[in-house]
Amino acid sequence: MQATQQDTSRKGEPFRVGQRVHYAGNPTRTGTVKYVGPLEGHPGDFIGVDWDADGQGKHDGSHNGVRYFAGKGPKTASFLRSHNLSSGLSLIEALENRYRTASSKEDEEEMYVLSARNRRVSIQLLGKEKIEDKVSHLEEMISASLSYLGVSSPGSPNVISSTLPNLKELDLTGNLLVNWEDIFVICESLPSLTILNLSSNLMSPDISNMHELSRIRILVLNQAGITWKQIQALDYAFPHLNELHAAGNQLREIMQAPLSAVIGFNYLKLLDLDNNSIFSWDEVTKFSHLCCLEQLFLNNNRIKNLRYPNFGGPHESLDENLRPFKSLQSLHLGGNMIEDMESVNSLNSFPKLIDIRLSDNPVSDLGKGGAPRFVITACLAKVKILNGSEVSSRERKESEIRYVRLVMSKLSGSPEEISRLHPRFAELKKVHGIEDERLSIGVSGPQKMASGLISITLKCIGASMCEKAPLTKKLPASTTVGKLKNLCQSFFKLPSIKPVLYLQEEGSPLPTMLDDDMSSLFDLGISNESTILVSELS
């Protein structure tokens, strides 16, 4: 049986389908009205709500075999009487509640602000009386957090203007705001406002009657249920944005055909699109002509590969001001699906790129056959920060030498094929003066014992060997991993323990397991003053 849907009034203003609400007394539990009307077998009218968070409801919009609406999930929907719901309050009312009401101990424990990346940062109360005295004079405030208070409307523009004339930063995360007209009213009523956070407000797709708000510099729209088409339309309303955060919006496409490039956003320096559903690099290249874009965050999308845009000719021949991504310095691609070194090598074509994140991709996951940090560092000529860690001059030099030796140990194919797979190999070999000959490891012994010795520090980390002091040894570069394991048993007197070896690399958060017993130290690119951790098989 299919239920009919109708709007029903309650005392005061009626609830309506599509309205944003929160549970009475709990403004953090927000949802959308999906049904207003009777339930079979029960007197009176009910409000059917689909809650934003999974597990906050009891069913999927059905009751006793009757489908009243379709919930997002099996436990996101509820039927409630109207007195159990709130349609919210005005910004000014929320401001009074947050800052002019004496705080309880529970309130203080719940005090936090949300960063632009939507993370909670706890507030430590220092001199509580002074703070309460200051905020009692709201006109002096420059920053206000009204997150999760049930704000659904602006209130009187004149009251907002007179109450908060100096407010520069406003956090409205997790409220019940829907209409862009209300947002425009709020912004126009705050003459000093430059930073606005609207995260977790499900904004309407209708962006008509736009106002130009040239003072806003940072706009945060994380988890706001918006599309890029809506964001593009906002360029008129916010023409001087420096930062735009739109994480967690399930964005898949940036611009639909026939449009091939994002236009406008002439002052945008930072664009945050973390935690979306972008899978094609072609979508990302649509940002390539944003002239001021310096930071692009694309962590936790579904990108499989990337290439520097080639718009009809070699990028080297283009005028510097016409090159794609001409200002980009930071590109964060952590948590994607990139698996090919060609994608890594292509990052060298970005003219100013120095800060790169590739962690949690197959290409950098040693467990999935990915490359260790030293290989990626060597392949990226200009990188100064890799996966959040600074690349020092020492790390760069050691990484490049190890990389050249590693490639030399596995050379095969034509010079053209080697150049294609290892674009920096010939350059680095020349820069570091490394000869073509590889150490011979045959019956005749190393090529030259003096040049073949490298100094290595061995450090025990196993549970049963932690008290043993580190040892520094000079070993032939031809020493295999298997031979080194045997030597560790002898050096540290570990006859009954099977050693497991790890290479500790500068800048890498985790050591690299040395699991190929047949590979030599030379093959692995291990250089002087390296540290190898000695653990035990569990």
Disulfide bonds with the S-S distance in Angstrom:
none
